[in-house]
Amino acid sequence: MQLNLTKKPKGVTIIEGFPGFGLIGTITTEFLIDQLKAELIGTIKFEDIPTMVAIHEGKVVNPIGVFYDKKTNIIIIHVITSIANIEWKLADAIMQIADQLQAKEIIGLEGVAAPEETEESKCFYFSNREQIRGKFTSIKIDQLKEGIIVGVTGAMILSDHVPISCVFAETHSGLPDSKAAAAIIQVLDKYLGLNLDPKPLLEQAKKFEEKIQGIVEQGKEAKDMQMKKKLSYVG
Protein backbone atom coordinates (compact mmCIF):
# COMPACT_ATOMS: atom_id res chain seq x y z
CA MET A 1 0.00 0.00 0.00
CA GLN A 2 1.21 3.50 -0.85
CA LEU A 3 -0.27 6.51 0.92
CA ASN A 4 0.78 9.86 -0.53
CA LEU A 5 -0.36 13.19 0.95
CA THR A 6 0.86 16.54 -0.37
CA LYS A 7 -0.76 18.45 2.50
CA LYS A 8 -1.34 17.48 6.13
CA PRO A 9 -3.98 19.69 7.78
CA LYS A 10 -4.76 18.92 11.41
CA GLY A 11 -7.97 18.36 13.35
CA VAL A 12 -9.92 17.34 10.26
CA THR A 13 -13.20 15.52 9.82
CA ILE A 14 -12.88 12.61 7.39
CA ILE A 15 -15.79 11.60 5.16
CA GLU A 16 -15.46 8.31 3.27
CA GLY A 17 -17.72 6.74 0.66
CA PHE A 18 -17.34 3.60 -1.43
CA PRO A 19 -19.17 2.10 -4.44
CA GLY A 20 -21.49 -0.04 -2.35
CA PHE A 21 -25.26 -0.58 -2.53
CA GLY A 22 -26.85 2.10 -4.71
CA LEU A 23 -23.40 3.71 -5.15
CA ILE A 24 -24.53 6.04 -2.34
CA GLY A 25 -21.07 6.69 -0.88
CA THR A 26 -19.43 7.40 -4.23
CA ILE A 27 -22.22 9.67 -5.51
CA THR A 28 -22.30 11.63 -2.24
CA THR A 29 -18.53 12.15 -2.02
CA GLU A 30 -18.49 13.14 -5.71
CA PHE A 31 -21.14 15.76 -5.00
CA LEU A 32 -19.32 17.06 -1.92
CA ILE A 33 -16.07 17.43 -3.86
CA ASP A 34 -17.91 19.30 -6.62
CA GLN A 35 -19.89 21.62 -4.32
CA LEU A 36 -17.08 22.37 -1.86
CA LYS A 37 -14.50 22.70 -4.66
CA ALA A 38 -12.27 20.38 -2.66
CA GLU A 39 -8.71 19.89 -3.95
CA LEU A 40 -6.92 16.61 -4.50
CA ILE A 41 -4.17 16.33 -1.86
CA GLY A 42 -3.37 12.64 -1.97
CA THR A 43 -3.89 9.13 -3.28
CA ILE A 44 -4.00 5.62 -1.87
CA LYS A 45 -2.60 2.85 -4.06
CA PHE A 46 -2.83 -0.92 -3.68
CA GLU A 47 -1.33 -3.66 -5.80
CA ASP A 48 -4.57 -5.62 -5.35
CA ILE A 49 -6.79 -3.22 -7.33
CA PRO A 50 -7.00 -3.13 -11.15
CA THR A 51 -4.26 -1.18 -12.92
CA MET A 52 -6.87 1.21 -14.29
CA VAL A 53 -6.91 4.98 -14.67
CA ALA A 54 -10.26 6.50 -15.67
CA ILE A 55 -10.41 9.57 -17.91
CA HIS A 56 -13.46 11.83 -17.58
CA GLU A 57 -13.86 15.07 -19.56
CA GLY A 58 -10.17 14.92 -20.44
CA LYS A 59 -9.03 14.60 -16.83
CA VAL A 60 -7.61 11.69 -14.85
CA VAL A 61 -9.88 10.33 -12.10
CA ASN A 62 -7.87 8.59 -9.41
CA PRO A 63 -9.21 5.19 -8.28
CA ILE A 64 -8.81 6.27 -4.63
CA GLY A 65 -8.40 10.01 -4.11
CA VAL A 66 -7.99 12.07 -0.95
CA PHE A 67 -9.55 15.54 -1.23
CA TYR A 68 -9.47 18.51 1.14
CA ASP A 69 -11.71 21.52 1.68
CA LYS A 70 -9.91 24.20 3.70
CA LYS A 71 -13.08 26.20 4.55
CA THR A 72 -14.68 23.32 6.42
CA ASN A 73 -11.46 21.44 7.28
CA ILE A 74 -12.97 18.29 5.77
CA ILE A 75 -11.10 15.42 4.13
CA ILE A 76 -13.10 13.45 1.55
CA ILE A 77 -11.98 9.97 0.52
CA HIS A 78 -13.46 9.26 -2.91
CA VAL A 79 -13.36 5.73 -4.35
CA ILE A 80 -14.45 4.67 -7.85
CA THR A 81 -12.80 1.27 -8.08
CA SER A 82 -13.70 -2.15 -6.76
CA ILE A 83 -12.47 -2.61 -3.20
CA ALA A 84 -13.37 -6.29 -2.93
CA ASN A 85 -10.79 -8.17 -0.84
CA ILE A 86 -8.93 -5.01 0.24
CA GLU A 87 -11.44 -3.74 2.82
CA TRP A 88 -9.17 -4.36 5.82
CA LYS A 89 -6.18 -2.76 4.06
CA LEU A 90 -8.19 0.28 3.03
CA ALA A 91 -9.55 0.63 6.56
CA ASP A 92 -5.96 0.59 7.85
CA ALA A 93 -4.98 3.26 5.29
CA ILE A 94 -7.83 5.53 6.39
CA MET A 95 -6.87 5.05 10.03
CA GLN A 96 -3.30 6.06 9.10
CA ILE A 97 -4.66 9.25 7.53
CA ALA A 98 -6.76 9.86 10.66
CA ASP A 99 -3.66 9.47 12.85
CA GLN A 100 -1.44 11.69 10.67
CA LEU A 101 -4.06 14.45 10.45
CA GLN A 102 -5.28 14.10 14.05
CA ALA A 103 -8.84 13.55 12.82
CA LYS A 104 -11.68 14.56 15.12
CA GLU A 105 -14.10 12.10 13.52
CA ILE A 106 -14.52 9.68 10.61
CA ILE A 107 -17.92 9.58 8.91
CA GLY A 108 -18.83 6.66 6.65
CA LEU A 109 -21.62 6.88 4.08
CA GLU A 110 -23.59 3.77 3.12
CA GLY A 111 -26.72 2.67 1.30
CA VAL A 112 -29.00 0.02 2.78
CA ALA A 113 -31.84 -1.92 1.18
CA ALA A 114 -35.26 -0.51 2.04
CA PRO A 115 -38.08 -2.94 2.87
CA GLU A 116 -40.48 -1.06 0.58
CA GLU A 117 -40.37 1.89 -1.80
CA THR A 118 -41.33 5.28 -0.36
CA GLU A 119 -41.28 8.87 -1.58
CA GLU A 120 -38.33 9.79 0.63
CA SER A 121 -35.22 7.88 1.61
CA LYS A 122 -34.99 7.54 5.37
CA CYS A 123 -31.59 7.93 7.04
CA PHE A 124 -30.14 6.25 10.11
CA TYR A 125 -26.91 6.71 12.02
CA PHE A 126 -24.46 4.68 14.07
CA SER A 127 -21.68 6.09 16.24
CA ASN A 128 -19.16 4.68 18.70
CA ARG A 129 -19.30 7.82 20.89
CA GLU A 130 -22.12 8.83 23.23
CA GLN A 131 -21.64 12.58 22.69
CA ILE A 132 -21.91 12.13 18.93
CA ARG A 133 -25.11 10.12 19.32
CA GLY A 134 -26.61 13.09 21.12
CA LYS A 135 -25.74 15.38 18.21
CA PHE A 136 -27.45 13.09 15.70
CA THR A 137 -30.49 12.80 17.96
CA SER A 138 -30.71 16.59 18.11
CA ILE A 139 -31.14 16.74 14.32
CA LYS A 140 -33.83 14.05 14.53
CA ILE A 141 -32.00 11.13 12.90
CA ASP A 142 -32.87 7.66 14.17
CA GLN A 143 -30.15 5.39 15.50
CA LEU A 144 -29.47 2.06 13.80
CA LYS A 145 -30.09 -0.35 16.66
CA GLU A 146 -30.08 -3.64 14.76
CA GLY A 147 -28.12 -4.43 11.61
CA ILE A 148 -24.83 -5.45 10.04
CA ILE A 149 -22.19 -2.94 8.94
CA VAL A 150 -19.95 -4.48 6.31
CA GLY A 151 -16.92 -3.42 4.28
CA VAL A 152 -14.42 -0.70 5.14
CA THR A 153 -16.71 1.13 7.56
CA GLY A 154 -17.39 -2.10 9.43
CA ALA A 155 -13.65 -2.77 9.70
CA MET A 156 -12.95 0.73 11.06
CA ILE A 157 -15.68 0.58 13.68
CA LEU A 158 -13.77 -2.22 15.37
CA SER A 159 -11.03 0.32 16.11
CA ASP A 160 -12.07 2.48 19.05
CA HIS A 161 -9.34 5.12 19.27
CA VAL A 162 -11.04 7.49 16.76
CA PRO A 163 -14.69 8.64 16.91
CA ILE A 164 -16.43 6.89 14.01
CA SER A 165 -19.94 7.51 12.74
CA CYS A 166 -21.89 6.10 9.84
CA VAL A 167 -24.90 7.56 8.01
CA PHE A 168 -27.12 5.10 6.16
CA ALA A 169 -29.72 5.98 3.52
CA GLU A 170 -32.45 3.61 2.40
CA THR A 171 -32.33 2.74 -1.28
CA HIS A 172 -34.53 0.45 -3.31
CA SER A 173 -32.18 -1.16 -5.80
CA GLY A 174 -28.54 -1.77 -6.55
CA LEU A 175 -28.71 0.95 -9.23
CA PRO A 176 -27.23 4.42 -8.61
CA ASP A 177 -29.63 6.28 -6.33
CA SER A 178 -29.15 10.05 -6.27
CA LYS A 179 -32.34 10.53 -4.24
CA ALA A 180 -30.87 8.51 -1.38
CA ALA A 181 -27.55 10.34 -1.77
CA ALA A 182 -29.41 13.66 -1.51
CA ALA A 183 -30.97 12.46 1.76
CA ILE A 184 -27.47 11.87 3.15
CA ILE A 185 -26.40 15.34 1.96
CA GLN A 186 -29.26 16.83 4.01
CA VAL A 187 -28.09 14.93 7.10
CA LEU A 188 -24.46 16.01 6.63
CA ASP A 189 -25.57 19.59 6.03
CA LYS A 190 -27.35 19.69 9.40
CA TYR A 191 -24.72 17.69 11.26
CA LEU A 192 -21.66 19.58 9.96
CA GLY A 193 -23.24 22.94 9.10
CA LEU A 194 -22.08 22.86 5.47
CA ASN A 195 -24.81 25.11 4.04
CA LEU A 196 -25.22 22.82 1.03
CA ASP A 197 -28.32 22.51 -1.14
CA PRO A 198 -29.07 18.93 -2.26
CA LYS A 199 -31.28 20.17 -5.14
CA PRO A 200 -28.41 20.35 -7.66
CA LEU A 201 -27.73 16.67 -6.98
CA LEU A 202 -31.32 15.80 -7.86
CA GLU A 203 -31.33 18.13 -10.85
CA GLN A 204 -28.06 16.65 -12.14
CA ALA A 205 -28.90 13.11 -11.03
CA LYS A 206 -28.61 11.60 -14.48
CA LYS A 207 -25.23 13.24 -15.08
CA PHE A 208 -23.80 12.11 -11.73
CA GLU A 209 -25.24 8.61 -11.98
CA GLU A 210 -24.02 8.01 -15.53
CA LYS A 211 -20.55 9.28 -14.70
CA ILE A 212 -20.15 7.19 -11.55
CA GLN A 213 -21.78 4.06 -12.94
CA GLY A 214 -19.73 4.27 -16.15
CA ILE A 215 -16.43 4.58 -14.30
CA VAL A 216 -17.29 1.79 -11.84
CA GLU A 217 -18.35 -0.54 -14.66
CA GLN A 218 -15.14 0.19 -16.56
CA GLY A 219 -13.23 -0.66 -13.40
CA LYS A 220 -15.00 -4.02 -13.15
CA GLU A 221 -14.23 -4.75 -16.79
CA ALA A 222 -10.57 -3.87 -16.25
CA LYS A 223 -10.40 -6.20 -13.25
CA ASP A 224 -11.99 -9.03 -15.26
CA MET A 225 -9.48 -8.50 -18.08
CA GLN A 226 -6.63 -8.48 -15.60
CA MET A 227 -7.83 -11.79 -14.13
CA LYS A 228 -8.15 -13.35 -17.60
CA LYS A 229 -4.57 -12.36 -18.39
CA LYS A 230 -3.33 -13.98 -15.18
CA LEU A 231 -5.21 -17.17 -16.01
CA SER A 232 -3.79 -17.21 -19.53
CA TYR A 233 -0.26 -17.02 -18.09
CA VAL A 234 -1.01 -20.02 -15.88
CA GLY A 235 -2.66 -21.97 -18.69
GUMARTOR-884951 format. One record per residue (C-alpha): x, z, y; residue in one letter. Coordinates in steps of 0.25 Angstrom, whole numbers, plus 2048, in hexadecimal, padded with zeros to 3 digits. Layout:
# residues N
XZYa ...
//
This chain:
# residues 235
800800800m 8057FD80Eq 7FF80481Al 8037FE827n 7FF804835l 8037FF842t 7FD80A84Ak 7FB819846k 7F081F84Fp 7ED82E84Ck 7E0835849g 7D8829845v 7CB82783Et 7CC81E832i 7C181582Ei 7C280D821e 7B980381Bg 7BB7FA80Ef 7B37EE808p 7AA7F7800g 79B7F67FEf 7957ED808g 7A27EB80Fl 79E7F7818i 7AC7FC81Bg 7B27EF81Et 7A77EA827i 7A77F782Ft 7B67F8831t 7B67E9835e 7AB7EC83Ff 7B37F8844l 7C07F1846i 7B87E684Dd 7B07EF856q 7BC7F9859l 7C67ED85Bk 7CF7F5852a 7DD7F0850e 7E47EE842l 7EF7F9841i 7F37F8833g 7F07F3825t 7F07F9816i 7F67F080Bk 7F57F17FCf 7FB7E97F1e 7EE7EB7EAd 7E57E37F3i 7E47D37F3p 7EF7CC7FBt 7E57C7805m 7E47C5814v 7D77C181Aa 7D67B8826i 7CA7BA82Fh 7C97B283Ce 7D77AE83Cg 7DC7BD83Ak 7E27C582Fv 7D87D0829v 7E17DA822n 7DB7DF815p 7DD7ED819i 7DE7F0828g 7E07FC830v 7DA7FB83Ef 7DA80584Ay 7D1807856d 7D880F861k 7CC812869k 7C581A85Dt 7D281D856n 7CC817849i 7D481183Ei 7CC806836i 7D0802828i 7CA7F4825h 7CB7EF817v 7C67E1813i 7CD7E0805t 7C97E57F7s 7CE7F37F6i 7CB7F47E7a 7D57FD7DFn 7DC8017ECi 7D280B7F1e 7DB8177EFw 7E78107F5k 7DF80C801l 7DA81A803a 7E881F802d 7EC81580Da 7E181A816i 7E5828814m 7F3824818q 7ED81E825i 7E582B827a 7F1833826d 7FA82B82Fq 7F082A83Al 7EB838838q 7DD833836a 7D183C83Ak 7C8836830e 7C682A827i 7B8824826i 7B581B81Bg 7AA81081Cl 7A280C80Fe 79580580Bg 78C80B800v 7818057F8a 7738087FEa 76880B7F4p 75E8027FCe 75F7F9808e 75B7FF815t 75B7FA823e 767803827e 773806820s 77481581Ek 78281C820c 787828819f 79483081By 79E838813f 7A9841818s 7B384B813n 7B385481Fr 7A885D823e 7A985B832q 7A884C831i 79C84D828r 796854834g 79984983Ek 79283F834f 786848833t 785848842s 783839843i 77983A838k 78083482Di 77D83981Fd 78783E816q 78A837808l 7888437FFk 78883B7F1e 79082E7EEg 79D8287EAi 7A78247F4i 7B08197EEv 7BC8117F2g 7C68157FDv 7BD81E805t 7BA8267F8g 7C98277F5a 7CC82C803m 7C1837802i 7C983D7F7l 7D4840801s 7D084C80Ad 7DB84D814h 7D484381Ev 7C5844823p 7BE83881Ci 7B083381Es 7A8827818c 79C82081Ev 794819814f 78980E818a 77E80A80Ee 77F7FB80Bt 7767F3802h 77F7E97FBs 78E7E67F9g 78D7DB804l 7937DE812p 7897E7819d 78B7E7828s 77F7EF82Ak 7857FA822a 7927F9829a 78A7FA837a 784807832a 79280D82Fi 79680883Di 78B810843q 79081C83Cv 79E81B840l 79A81884Ed 79382684Fk 79D82D847y 7A982884El 7A382485Cg 7A881685Bl 79D810864n 79B80485Bl 78F7FB85Ad 78C7F784Cp 7837EB851k 78E7E1851p 7917E4843l 7837E183Fl 7837D5849e 7907CF843q 78C7D4834a 78E7C682Ek 79B7C4835k 7A17D1830f 79B7D0822e 7A07C2820e 7AE7C5825k 7AF7D281Di 7A97CC810q 7B17BF811g 7BE7C7812i 7BB7D1807v 7B77C57FEe 7C37BE801q 7CB7CA7FDg 7C47CB7F0k 7C77BD7EDe 7D67BF7F1a 7D67CB7E7k 7D07C37DCd 7DA7B87DEm 7E57C27DEq 7E17C77D1m 7DF7BA7CBk 7EE7B67CFk 7F37C37C8k 7EB7C07BBl 7F17B27BBs 7FF7B87BCy 7FC7C07B0v 7F57B57A8g 
//
